[in-house]
Structures are given as C-alpha cells and as structure tokens.
C-alpha cells in the first residue's frame, strides 16, 4: 500500500485549539532496493509485560482531548493514563519509551473513543518511536489509518475496537519489532480506498522501502498477532509483507464478507512465520496465500491447525511458489474450498 508522506514536521490540531508539534523521521531519497535482504535483522528486545498495567491505579485521569495530548507528551516509565468515557476528537502521537518492568499504559473502556475524523486525514493514534506502551480497551475510530506503529518496540495493543478507517486499521512498520497485537476487534476498513483496507498490516511493501526504511527491507520482525477478530475489511484481514521474519499469527478469526480488493484472508510474503489455530470463513478465492514478491522472501512459513471455510473456488492454503520451503500441516481443516486444502502435499 502507499503510505501517507511523513517527512518533516507535522502539526496536530485538536479540539480546544491545542497544537502539538511532532518531529518525524526524514525520508531518504535513494535508488531501488536489491532483490534480497541486505541488512542484519534488529536485535530482539524483551517481550511486553504479560500483566496489564491498566489494572493499576492511574497516575493521570483525563476527560478531554487537550488533556490526552498533555498526558501523552508527559508520559514516562510507569505512567498509567486513564481515559474517562467520552469522545476525544483529533489525532494523537505517543513517542515516550517505557521499560519492560515499567510500561506506559493508555487505558479506557470501549466508550472512550479516539475519533480521528476524516477518512482522508491522518493517523488516529501513532506510536512514533515508542517502546513498551500498553494500549488497552478503548475505541479508535476514523482517520485515514487507525493505529500506526513506526520504529516501535515491545508494545502491547490489546482489546481495542478499531473501526471506520479510510485505509488499514492497525499497522506495524519501519522496523517495529517484538510487539503484541492481541484480542482486538477490527472492522469496516478501506472506506477511503478499498485497495488499502487491510485489517492488520505488518511491514512495508518492497516498493515503499525507500520511503520507509532507507531502501533496506522493513524488518518488522517477531511480532505476535493473536486472538483478534477481523471483519468487513475491503483488503486482506492480515497482510504480512516481504522483509518481515519470525512472526506469529495465532488464534485469530477472519471473515471475508465484503472483501472487494483482495482474494484471501491472509497474505504471507515474509519468512519464518508461524500461522496456527486461525479460523476463517467466506473468502473471495483462497483462505491463506504465500507469495514470493522478490527473491529470498516467502520462505519457511508453517501452517498448523487452521480452519478454513472458504466457500469459494480456491484453496484453503495456497502456497503459490517455493512449496518445498513452506509447510502445510495435515491438521489444517479445509471446508468448501473448491481446490482442496493446498496445492502441496500436507506434512
């Protein structure tokens, strides 16, 4: 997909006239990327804290968008920001860094709604270089994109409702690693442009590497996508891009009803992904697909214990190339897929 240009300095204006300047990374102008990975992968960081910091006593309680901006700007390790029910209009940026034992938490019920407004506007919530944040429970609505994570590490995005976005709902990008996206509900994406209406998007397309990662692969590695419910997306429920390695896609539920600009729930172009225990219904063609977009990618992915009720003419799991380098387990279940389980033998 084509990202919103992010070079230079951006001014975010919110209700009440408060303006926040967000300094964003410059964009490199350079030639096309090579055909295979060139840079070493990012070093692993500790996983997000298992327990939710939102069960702790808040350090800050907020009721307005202006207060939210101030709280995000002043956040530090151990901050717990509690949003009261209500609508918070605007677009919001978090860039502080917590620690594994002292994450920063932004908490609210589904009745606490971040409203990004116009679907051709900006990112409703942006984790911009943030580390060890926990986003928990609230609603993210509208904006061109819902939750964007750039250069983000060790964050937990959990239990959100993300809906009504112009393009994708949740995106991990620019070498964002070791994050967990868990138990979210994603629906009604692609209202601006159906082609870009993915539910959850990991990495960047090779054609965008010079815009996003200095012409190197976008190594958004070791991310865990689990327990999410994704429906009413115009493009894939989950799009896993070339350049990403070692992620887990586990226990998610997909519906392809209303999918107009994709032909599968899940499109895997990265390496070494574990795709296990997912359940999908109603796809335009295939349930899951593996593609080689450029040499060295779309390899060593494993599919186990997935259930695909395709209700279409394709495969449950279509490994389109490098069948010998991707494994489809015999415990995967195919229902009403016209071509059967997979073009390769299960094993």
C-alpha positions in Angstrom: 0.0 0.0 0.0 1.1 3.6 -0.5 1.8 5.3 2.9 0.9 8.8 3.8 4.1 11.0 3.4 5.6 11.5 6.8 8.7 13.6 6.2 9.4 16.8 8.1 7.4 18.4 10.9 3.7 17.8 11.4 1.4 20.0 13.4 -1.6 18.1 15.0 -4.5 20.3 15.9 -7.1 19.2 18.4 -10.3 20.4 19.9 -9.8 23.5 22.0 -7.1 24.8 19.7 -4.2 23.0 21.3 -1.4 22.2 18.8 1.3 19.6 19.2 4.3 19.5 17.0 5.6 16.1 16.2 9.0 15.8 14.7 9.1 12.8 12.4 11.9 11.0 10.7 13.1 12.4 7.4 12.6 10.3 4.3 15.7 9.2 2.3 15.7 9.7 -1.5 17.6 6.7 -2.9 17.6 4.1 -5.6 15.7 0.9 -5.7 16.3 -1.9 -3.2 18.2 -5.0 -4.1 16.4 -8.3 -4.7 17.3 -9.9 -1.3 17.7 -8.9 2.3 20.9 -6.9 2.9 20.8 -5.5 6.4 21.0 -7.6 9.6 17.7 -8.0 11.5 17.0 -5.9 14.5 18.2 -7.5 17.8 15.3 -8.9 19.9 14.1 -6.9 22.8 12.3 -8.3 25.9 8.6 -9.2 25.3 5.9 -6.9 26.6 4.9 -7.4 30.2 2.4 -10.2 30.5 0.1 -8.4 33.0 -1.9 -5.3 32.1 -0.8 -2.1 33.7 -4.3 -0.9 33.3 -5.3 -2.9 36.4 -3.1 -0.5 38.4 -4.1 2.8 40.0 -4.0 5.6 37.3 -1.3 8.2 37.6 -3.3 10.5 35.4 -7.0 10.7 34.7 -8.3 12.6 31.7 -11.6 13.7 30.2 -10.7 15.9 27.2 -8.6 15.7 24.0 -6.3 18.5 25.3 -5.7 16.6 28.5 -4.9 13.5 26.5 -2.3 15.4 24.4 -0.7 16.7 27.6 -0.6 13.3 29.2 1.0 11.6 26.2 3.6 14.3 26.0 4.4 13.9 29.7 4.4 10.2 29.8 7.3 8.3 31.4 8.0 4.8 32.6 5.3 3.7 34.9 2.7 6.2 33.7 -0.9 4.9 33.7 -3.2 7.2 31.8 -6.9 6.5 32.3 -9.5 8.0 29.8 -13.0 8.6 31.0 -15.8 7.6 28.7 -16.4 10.2 26.0 -15.2 11.2 22.6 -11.7 12.5 22.1 -11.5 14.2 18.7 -8.2 14.6 16.9 -5.1 12.7 16.0 -2.6 11.6 18.8 1.1 10.8 19.0 2.9 8.8 21.6 6.7 8.8 21.5 7.9 8.2 25.0 9.7 5.0 26.0 8.7 2.8 28.9 10.7 -0.3 30.1 9.8 -4.0 30.3 9.1 -3.7 34.0 7.6 -0.2 33.9 5.5 0.1 30.7 3.4 3.2 29.9 -0.3 2.4 29.7 -3.2 4.2 28.0 -6.4 2.7 29.2 -10.1 3.2 28.6 -13.4 1.4 28.1 -15.0 1.0 24.6 -16.9 4.1 25.5 -13.6 6.1 25.4 -13.4 6.9 21.7 -10.5 8.4 19.9 -12.1 10.0 16.8 -9.6 10.7 14.1 -12.2 12.4 11.9 -12.0 12.5 8.1 -11.0 9.2 6.5 -8.6 11.0 4.2 -6.9 12.7 7.1 -4.1 11.4 9.4 -3.3 8.6 11.8 -5.8 8.5 14.6 -3.2 7.1 17.0 0.6 7.0 16.2 3.2 5.1 18.2 6.1 7.0 16.9 9.4 5.5 18.1 7.5 4.4 21.3 8.6 1.4 23.4 6.7 -0.6 26.0 3.3 1.1 25.7 0.1 -0.8 26.5 -2.9 0.5 24.6 -5.9 -1.2 26.2 -9.7 -1.4 25.9 -10.7 1.8 24.1 -12.1 2.6 20.7 -10.2 4.0 17.8 -12.4 5.4 15.1 -12.0 7.2 11.8 -8.9 8.8 10.4 -7.1 7.6 7.3 -5.4 4.9 9.4 -6.3 3.7 12.9 -3.2 2.7 14.9 0.1 3.2 13.3 3.4 2.0 14.9 6.7 3.2 13.4 10.1 2.1 14.9 8.1 0.8 17.8 9.4 -2.0 20.1 7.8 -4.1 22.9 4.4 -2.6 22.7 1.1 -4.3 23.6 -2.1 -3.3 21.6 -4.8 -5.1 23.3 -8.6 -5.2 23.5 -9.2 -2.2 21.2 -12.1 -1.7 18.8 -10.6 -0.2 15.7 -13.3 0.7 13.1 -14.3 3.0 10.3 -10.9 3.8 8.9 -10.0 5.2 5.5 -7.3 2.6 4.9 -5.9 -0.1 7.2 -6.8 -0.4 10.9 -3.5 -1.4 12.6 -0.1 -1.2 11.0 3.4 -2.1 12.4 6.0 -0.5 10.2 9.6 0.9 9.9 11.3 -1.9 11.8 8.8 -2.2 14.5 9.7 -5.4 16.4 8.6 -7.6 19.3 5.2 -6.1 19.6 2.0 -8.0 20.5 -1.4 -7.2 18.9 -3.9 -9.2 20.8 -7.7 -9.6 21.3 -8.7 -6.6 19.2 -11.8 -6.2 17.2 -11.2 -4.7 13.7 -14.0 -3.9 11.3 -15.1 -1.5 8.5 -11.8 -0.6 6.9 -11.0 0.7 3.4 -13.6 3.4 3.4 -11.3 5.8 1.5 -9.7 3.3 -0.8 -10.6 -0.4 -0.7 -7.2 -1.4 -2.1 -5.6 -0.2 1.2 -8.2 -1.5 3.6 -6.3 -4.3 5.4 -7.2 -5.2 8.9 -3.7 -5.7 10.3 -0.6 -4.9 8.2 2.9 -5.9 9.1 5.9 -4.3 7.4 6.1 -2.4 4.1 5.9 -3.4 0.5 9.2 -3.6 -1.2 8.1 -0.7 -3.5 7.9 1.5 -0.3 11.2 0.6 1.3 13.0 3.7 0.1 10.2 5.8 1.7 10.1 3.9 4.9 13.4 2.2 5.7 16.2 3.9 3.8 15.9 1.4 0.9 16.5 -1.5 3.1 13.9 -4.2 4.0 11.4 -3.2 6.6 12.4 -5.7 9.2 9.3 -5.5 11.4 10.2 -8.9 13.0 9.0 -11.2 15.7 5.6 -9.5 16.1 2.7 -11.6 17.6 -0.8 -11.2 16.2 -3.2 -13.3 18.2 -6.8 -13.6 19.2 -8.1 -10.7 17.0 -11.5 -10.7 15.4 -11.3 -9.1 11.9 -14.3 -8.5 9.6 -15.7 -6.1 7.0 -12.2 -5.4 5.6 -12.0 -4.4 1.9 -8.5 -5.9 1.6 -6.8 -8.8 3.5 -7.6 -9.4 7.1 -3.8 -9.7 7.7 -1.1 -8.7 5.2 2.4 -9.9 6.1 5.0 -8.1 3.9 8.3 -9.2 2.4 11.1 -8.1 4.7 9.4 -9.4 7.9 10.7 -12.5 9.7 9.8 -14.7 12.7 6.3 -13.5 13.5 3.4 -15.4 14.9 -0.2 -15.3 13.6 -2.3 -17.3 16.1 -5.9 -17.8 17.1 -7.4 -15.1 15.1 -10.9 -15.1 13.5 -11.4 -13.8 9.9 -14.5 -13.0 7.8 -14.1 -12.3 4.1 -17.7 -10.9 3.8 -17.4 -7.6 2.0 -13.8 -8.1 0.9 -13.6 -6.4 -2.5 -9.9 -5.8 -3.1 -8.2 -9.0 -2.0 -8.6 -12.7 -2.7 -7.6 -14.2 0.7 -7.9 -13.5 4.4 -4.1 -13.7 4.9 -1.3 -12.9 2.5 2.1 -14.1 3.6 5.2 -12.7 1.9 7.6 -12.8 4.8 9.8 -15.6 6.2 9.6 -17.9 9.1 6.1 -17.1 10.2 4.1 -19.5 12.3 0.4 -19.4 11.3 -1.5 -21.5 13.7 -5.1 -22.0 15.1 -6.8 -19.3 13.0 -10.4 -19.6 11.8 -11.7 -18.0 8.6 -15.0 -18.0 6.8 -16.1 -16.7 3.4 -13.1 -15.8 1.2 -13.3 -14.5 -2.4 -10.8 -17.2 -3.6 -8.3 -18.7 -1.1 -8.2 -18.7 2.6 -4.4 -18.2 3.1 -1.8 -17.4 0.5 2.0 -17.4 0.3 3.7 -15.3 -2.3 7.3 -14.6 -3.4 7.4 -10.9 -4.3 11.2 -10.9 -4.6 14.0 -13.5 -4.2 14.6 -14.6 -0.7 11.2 -13.9 0.7 8.0 -16.0 1.1 10.0 -18.9 2.6 10.0 -21.2 5.7 6.4 -20.4 6.8 4.4 -23.0 8.7 0.6 -23.5 8.7 -0.8 -25.7 11.5 -4.3 -26.4 12.9 -6.0 -23.6 10.9 -9.7 -23.9 9.9 -10.7 -22.5 6.6 -14.3 -22.5 5.5 -13.6 -20.8 2.2 -16.9 -21.1 0.3 -15.1 -20.3 -2.9 -13.2 -22.0 -5.8 -9.7 -21.7 -4.5 -7.5 -23.4 -1.9 -7.7 -23.3 1.9 -3.9 -22.6 1.9 -2.4 -21.6 -1.4 1.4 -21.7 -1.5 1.9 -20.2 -4.9 5.7 -20.7 -5.1 8.5 -22.4 -3.2 6.3 -25.2 -2.0 9.3 -27.1 -0.7 10.2 -24.2 1.6 6.8 -23.8 3.2 5.0 -26.4 5.3 1.2 -27.1 5.4 0.4 -29.4 8.3 -2.2 -32.2 7.8 -4.1 -30.9 10.9 -5.3 -27.9 8.9 -9.0 -28.1 8.1 -10.5 -27.2 4.7 -14.2 -26.8 4.2 -15.9 -25.9 0.8 -12.6 -24.9 -0.8 -13.0 -25.8 -4.5 -9.4 -26.8 -5.0 -9.0 -28.5 -1.6 -6.5 -27.9 1.2 -3.4 -26.9 -0.7 -1.5 -27.4 -4.0 1.3 -29.1 -2.0 1.0 -32.3 0.0 0.4 -31.7 3.7 3.0 -33.0 6.1 
